[in-house]
């Protein structure tokens, strides 16, 4: 179970009309892994799972998808880091919900698209509340059936002693699926950080980068000009 959780698994299906042992149930609760016990034989379960993918080559991947400022944003990250809770707050701010926990992706005309699998469409799991229906709570204006994924945000638990890039002079790493590379930003998550605000700002930062503006590069240019002017003044001093 621990190996499965560390590999990013979000659901485990037990075929053949068996039940999960108590230790596995407890571990699954800690790791936020869904457990499904099915009466179907293994082969039938495998067929159902494979049918969740798109017939034209779609694939179900871990991560929730939102449309933020008109931009499809796939939110991935460590289990229990607050992905669904952040998504819920973003929806309450007027952004639109596509999928929670898992997203069905495919490529259309060179664009990476995403939507919710049929079985979980409109549903979200929130710790302490259980399964909620976003459509019934917020209405149709909060729902987006599918969206082009233009940005991937990975939420990572803050690790004490680890050095984090505070200036971000380099462009973000790419998230590669089906050969389509999407910009990826990593946000360390620590107590007291407002994730929803950070995700919104990350989207605005990415939109500015797409237009050619990069704040760290501007700071670097200002520093270089200041140092250059200082050297010039020293040379002119008798």
C-alpha positions as a Markdown table, in Angstrom:
| # | Residue | x | y | z |
|---|---|---|---|---|
| 1 | Unk | 0.0 | 0.0 | 0.0 |
| 2 | Unk | 2.8 | 2.5 | 0.9 |
| 3 | Unk | 4.5 | 1.8 | -2.4 |
| 4 | Unk | 1.3 | 2.3 | -4.3 |
| 5 | Unk | 0.6 | 5.6 | -2.5 |
| 6 | Unk | 4.1 | 6.9 | -3.2 |
| 7 | Unk | 3.7 | 6.1 | -6.9 |
| 8 | Unk | 0.7 | 8.5 | -7.2 |
| 9 | Unk | -2.1 | 5.9 | -7.2 |
| 10 | Unk | -5.5 | 7.5 | -6.3 |
| 11 | Unk | -7.8 | 4.5 | -6.5 |
| 12 | Unk | -7.4 | 0.7 | -5.8 |
| 13 | Unk | -10.0 | -1.7 | -7.1 |
| 14 | Unk | -10.3 | -5.2 | -5.5 |
| 15 | Unk | -12.0 | -7.7 | -7.8 |
| 16 | Unk | -13.6 | -11.0 | -7.1 |
| 17 | Unk | -16.0 | -10.1 | -4.3 |
| 18 | Unk | -13.4 | -9.8 | -1.6 |
| 19 | Unk | -13.0 | -7.2 | 1.2 |
| 20 | Unk | -10.1 | -5.0 | 2.1 |
| 21 | Unk | -8.2 | -5.9 | 5.4 |
| 22 | Unk | -8.5 | -3.2 | 8.1 |
| 23 | Unk | -4.8 | -2.1 | 7.9 |
| 24 | Unk | -5.2 | -1.4 | 4.2 |
| 25 | Unk | -8.4 | 0.6 | 4.9 |
| 26 | Unk | -6.7 | 2.7 | 7.6 |
| 27 | Unk | -3.6 | 3.3 | 5.4 |
| 28 | Unk | -5.9 | 4.3 | 2.4 |
| 29 | Unk | -7.6 | 6.9 | 4.6 |
| 30 | Unk | -4.3 | 8.4 | 5.6 |
| 31 | Unk | -3.1 | 8.6 | 2.0 |
| 32 | Unk | -6.5 | 9.7 | 0.6 |
| 33 | Unk | -6.7 | 6.6 | -1.8 |
| 34 | Unk | -10.2 | 5.5 | -2.8 |
| 35 | Unk | -10.9 | 1.8 | -2.2 |
| 36 | Unk | -13.5 | 0.0 | -4.4 |
| 37 | Unk | -14.5 | -3.6 | -3.7 |
| 38 | Unk | -16.2 | -5.1 | -6.8 |
| 39 | Unk | -18.1 | -8.4 | -7.3 |
| 40 | Unk | -16.9 | -8.5 | -10.9 |
| 41 | Unk | -14.0 | -10.7 | -11.8 |
| 42 | Unk | -10.6 | -9.1 | -12.5 |
| 43 | Unk | -10.9 | -9.2 | -16.3 |
| 44 | Unk | -14.3 | -7.4 | -16.2 |
| 45 | Unk | -12.9 | -4.7 | -13.8 |
| 46 | Unk | -10.0 | -4.1 | -16.1 |
| 47 | Unk | -12.3 | -3.6 | -19.1 |
| 48 | Unk | -14.3 | -1.0 | -17.1 |
| 49 | Unk | -11.2 | 0.9 | -16.0 |
| 50 | Unk | -9.8 | 0.9 | -19.6 |
| 51 | Unk | -13.2 | 2.2 | -20.9 |
| 52 | Unk | -12.7 | 5.3 | -18.8 |
| 53 | Unk | -9.9 | 6.3 | -21.3 |
| 54 | Unk | -10.9 | 7.9 | -24.6 |
| 55 | Unk | -11.2 | 5.6 | -27.5 |
| 56 | Unk | -9.0 | 7.9 | -29.6 |
| 57 | Unk | -6.1 | 7.5 | -27.2 |
| 58 | Unk | -7.3 | 9.3 | -24.0 |
| 59 | Unk | -5.8 | 8.6 | -20.7 |
| 60 | Unk | -6.9 | 9.1 | -17.1 |
| 61 | Unk | -4.2 | 10.8 | -15.0 |
| 62 | Unk | -4.1 | 12.0 | -11.3 |
| 63 | Unk | -5.0 | 15.6 | -10.8 |
| 64 | Unk | -7.9 | 18.0 | -10.7 |
| 65 | Unk | -8.7 | 20.4 | -13.5 |
| 66 | Unk | -10.1 | 23.9 | -13.2 |
| 67 | Unk | -10.7 | 26.8 | -15.6 |
| 68 | Unk | -9.0 | 29.8 | -14.0 |
| 69 | Unk | -9.2 | 33.2 | -15.7 |
| 70 | Unk | -10.3 | 31.3 | -18.8 |
| 71 | Unk | -7.2 | 29.1 | -18.7 |
| 72 | Unk | -7.3 | 25.3 | -18.1 |
| 73 | Unk | -5.1 | 24.5 | -15.0 |
| 74 | Unk | -4.3 | 21.0 | -13.9 |
| 75 | Unk | -3.5 | 20.8 | -10.2 |
| 76 | Unk | -1.4 | 17.9 | -9.1 |
| 77 | Unk | 0.7 | 17.1 | -6.1 |
| 78 | Unk | 1.3 | 15.2 | -2.9 |
| 79 | Unk | -1.6 | 13.4 | -1.2 |
| 80 | Unk | -3.3 | 15.4 | 1.5 |
| 81 | Unk | -1.6 | 18.7 | 0.5 |
| 82 | Unk | -5.0 | 20.5 | 0.0 |
| 83 | Unk | -5.7 | 20.2 | -3.8 |
| 84 | Unk | -9.4 | 19.7 | -3.5 |
| 85 | Unk | -9.9 | 22.3 | -0.7 |
| 86 | Unk | -8.0 | 24.9 | -2.8 |
| 87 | Unk | -10.1 | 24.0 | -5.8 |
| 88 | Unk | -13.3 | 24.4 | -3.8 |
| 89 | Unk | -12.3 | 27.9 | -2.7 |
| 90 | Unk | -11.3 | 28.9 | -6.3 |
| 91 | Unk | -14.8 | 27.7 | -7.4 |
| 92 | Unk | -16.4 | 29.9 | -4.8 |
| 93 | Unk | -14.5 | 32.8 | -6.2 |
| 94 | Unk | -16.0 | 32.3 | -9.6 |
| 95 | Unk | -13.6 | 30.0 | -11.4 |
| 96 | Unk | -15.0 | 26.9 | -13.1 |
| 97 | Unk | -14.8 | 23.3 | -12.1 |
| 98 | Unk | -13.9 | 20.5 | -14.6 |
| 99 | Unk | -12.7 | 17.5 | -12.6 |
| 100 | Unk | -11.4 | 16.4 | -9.1 |
| 101 | Unk | -8.6 | 14.0 | -8.3 |
| 102 | Unk | -8.5 | 12.4 | -11.8 |
| 103 | Unk | -8.8 | 13.9 | -15.2 |
| 104 | Unk | -9.3 | 12.2 | -18.6 |
| 105 | Unk | -6.9 | 13.7 | -21.1 |
| 106 | Unk | -6.5 | 13.5 | -24.9 |
| 107 | Unk | -4.9 | 15.5 | -27.7 |
| 108 | Unk | -7.0 | 17.4 | -30.2 |
| 109 | Unk | -5.3 | 19.3 | -33.0 |
| 110 | Unk | -2.1 | 19.5 | -31.0 |
| 111 | Unk | -3.8 | 20.8 | -27.9 |
| 112 | Unk | -3.9 | 18.9 | -24.6 |
| 113 | Unk | -7.6 | 18.6 | -23.5 |
| 114 | Unk | -9.1 | 17.5 | -20.2 |
| 115 | Unk | -12.4 | 16.6 | -18.8 |
| 116 | Unk | -13.9 | 14.6 | -15.9 |
| 117 | Unk | -14.5 | 10.8 | -16.3 |
| 118 | Unk | -18.2 | 10.1 | -16.7 |
| 119 | Unk | -18.4 | 8.3 | -13.4 |
| 120 | Unk | -17.1 | 11.3 | -11.3 |
| 121 | Unk | -18.4 | 14.3 | -13.4 |
| 122 | Unk | -19.5 | 17.2 | -11.1 |
| 123 | Unk | -18.4 | 15.4 | -8.0 |
| 124 | Unk | -15.6 | 16.4 | -5.5 |
| 125 | Unk | -14.3 | 14.8 | -2.3 |
| 126 | Unk | -13.6 | 17.1 | 0.6 |
| 127 | Unk | -12.1 | 15.7 | 3.8 |
| 128 | Unk | -14.6 | 16.1 | 6.6 |
| 129 | Unk | -17.5 | 16.7 | 4.2 |
| 130 | Unk | -17.2 | 13.6 | 2.0 |
| 131 | Unk | -18.5 | 13.6 | -1.6 |
| 132 | Unk | -20.2 | 16.8 | -2.8 |
| 133 | Unk | -21.9 | 17.8 | -6.0 |
| 134 | Unk | -20.5 | 21.0 | -7.4 |
| 135 | Unk | -23.3 | 21.4 | -9.9 |
| 136 | Unk | -26.0 | 21.2 | -7.3 |
| 137 | Unk | -24.2 | 23.6 | -4.9 |
| 138 | Unk | -22.9 | 26.3 | -7.2 |
| 139 | Unk | -25.0 | 25.8 | -10.4 |
| 140 | Unk | -24.2 | 25.5 | -14.1 |
| 141 | Unk | -22.1 | 28.7 | -14.1 |
| 142 | Unk | -19.5 | 26.9 | -12.0 |
| 143 | Unk | -19.1 | 24.0 | -14.4 |
| 144 | Unk | -16.9 | 23.6 | -17.4 |
| 145 | Unk | -17.4 | 20.4 | -19.4 |
| 146 | Unk | -13.8 | 20.3 | -20.8 |
| 147 | Unk | -10.9 | 22.7 | -21.1 |
| 148 | Unk | -7.5 | 22.9 | -22.9 |
| 149 | Unk | -4.7 | 22.4 | -20.3 |
| 150 | Unk | -2.4 | 25.4 | -20.6 |
| 151 | Unk | -0.7 | 25.2 | -17.2 |
| 152 | Unk | 0.1 | 22.5 | -14.6 |
| 153 | Unk | 0.6 | 23.5 | -11.0 |
| 154 | Unk | 2.2 | 21.0 | -8.7 |
| 155 | Unk | 1.6 | 21.4 | -4.9 |
| 156 | Unk | 4.4 | 20.0 | -2.8 |
| 157 | Unk | 4.7 | 19.7 | 1.0 |
| 158 | Unk | 7.2 | 22.2 | 2.4 |
| 159 | Unk | 10.4 | 20.4 | 3.5 |
| 160 | Unk | 12.5 | 22.0 | 6.3 |
| 161 | Unk | 16.0 | 22.7 | 5.3 |
| 162 | Unk | 15.3 | 22.3 | 1.5 |
| 163 | Unk | 16.5 | 25.2 | -0.7 |
| 164 | Unk | 13.7 | 26.7 | -2.8 |
| 165 | Unk | 14.2 | 28.9 | -5.9 |
| 166 | Unk | 12.9 | 32.3 | -4.6 |
| 167 | Unk | 13.6 | 34.4 | -7.7 |
| 168 | Unk | 12.6 | 32.0 | -10.5 |
| 169 | Unk | 15.0 | 33.3 | -13.1 |
| 170 | Unk | 14.5 | 30.0 | -15.0 |
| 171 | Unk | 11.3 | 29.2 | -16.9 |
| 172 | Unk | 9.2 | 26.4 | -15.3 |
| 173 | Unk | 9.7 | 22.8 | -16.0 |
| 174 | Unk | 7.4 | 21.2 | -18.6 |
| 175 | Unk | 4.7 | 18.6 | -18.0 |
| 176 | Unk | 4.8 | 16.1 | -20.8 |
| 177 | Unk | 1.8 | 13.9 | -21.8 |
| 178 | Unk | 1.1 | 12.4 | -25.2 |
| 179 | Unk | 4.2 | 14.4 | -26.4 |
| 180 | Unk | 2.5 | 17.7 | -25.6 |
| 181 | Unk | 4.6 | 19.8 | -23.3 |
| 182 | Unk | 2.8 | 22.1 | -20.9 |
| 183 | Unk | 4.4 | 24.7 | -18.5 |
| 184 | Unk | 4.6 | 23.5 | -15.0 |
| 185 | Unk | 5.0 | 25.5 | -11.8 |
| 186 | Unk | 5.8 | 24.0 | -8.4 |
| 187 | Unk | 4.4 | 25.6 | -5.3 |
| 188 | Unk | 5.7 | 24.5 | -1.8 |
| 189 | Unk | 2.9 | 24.3 | 0.6 |
| 190 | Unk | 3.5 | 25.3 | 4.2 |
| 191 | Unk | 1.2 | 26.2 | 7.1 |
| 192 | Unk | -0.3 | 29.7 | 6.7 |
| 193 | Unk | 0.1 | 29.9 | 3.0 |
| 194 | Unk | -3.1 | 30.8 | 1.1 |
| 195 | Unk | -3.0 | 28.3 | -1.7 |
| 196 | Unk | -6.0 | 29.7 | -3.6 |
| 197 | Unk | -4.3 | 33.1 | -3.8 |
| 198 | Unk | -1.0 | 31.6 | -4.9 |
| 199 | Unk | -2.7 | 29.5 | -7.6 |
| 200 | Unk | -4.5 | 32.6 | -8.9 |
| 201 | Unk | -1.3 | 34.7 | -9.0 |
| 202 | Unk | 0.6 | 31.8 | -10.6 |
| 203 | Unk | -2.0 | 31.8 | -13.4 |
| 204 | Unk | -1.6 | 35.6 | -13.9 |
| 205 | Unk | 2.2 | 35.2 | -13.9 |
| 206 | Unk | 2.0 | 32.5 | -16.5 |
| 207 | Unk | -0.3 | 34.7 | -18.7 |
| 208 | Unk | 2.2 | 37.6 | -18.5 |
| 209 | Unk | 5.0 | 35.2 | -19.4 |
| 210 | Unk | 3.1 | 34.1 | -22.5 |
| 211 | Unk | 3.0 | 37.8 | -23.4 |
| 212 | Unk | 6.8 | 38.1 | -23.0 |
| 213 | Unk | 6.9 | 39.7 | -19.5 |
| 214 | Unk | 9.0 | 38.0 | -16.9 |
| 215 | Unk | 9.4 | 39.9 | -13.5 |
| 216 | Unk | 12.6 | 38.2 | -12.4 |
| 217 | Unk | 14.3 | 39.2 | -15.7 |
| 218 | Unk | 13.2 | 42.8 | -15.1 |
| 219 | Unk | 14.7 | 42.8 | -11.6 |
| 220 | Unk | 17.9 | 41.3 | -13.0 |
| 221 | Unk | 18.1 | 44.1 | -15.7 |
| 222 | Unk | 17.5 | 46.8 | -13.0 |
| 223 | Unk | 20.3 | 45.4 | -10.9 |
| 224 | Unk | 22.7 | 45.2 | -13.9 |
| 225 | Unk | 21.8 | 48.9 | -14.7 |
| 226 | Unk | 22.4 | 50.0 | -11.2 |
| 227 | Unk | 25.7 | 48.2 | -11.0 |
| 228 | Unk | 26.8 | 49.6 | -14.4 |
| 229 | Unk | 25.8 | 53.2 | -13.3 |
| 230 | Unk | 27.8 | 52.8 | -10.0 |
| 231 | Unk | 30.9 | 51.7 | -11.9 |
| 232 | Unk | 30.5 | 54.6 | -14.3 |
| 233 | Unk | 30.3 | 57.1 | -11.5 |
| 234 | Unk | 33.5 | 55.6 | -9.9 |
| 235 | Unk | 35.4 | 56.1 | -13.1 |
| 236 | Unk | 34.4 | 59.8 | -13.4 |
| 237 | Unk | 35.4 | 60.5 | -9.8 |
| 238 | Unk | 38.8 | 62.4 | -9.8 |
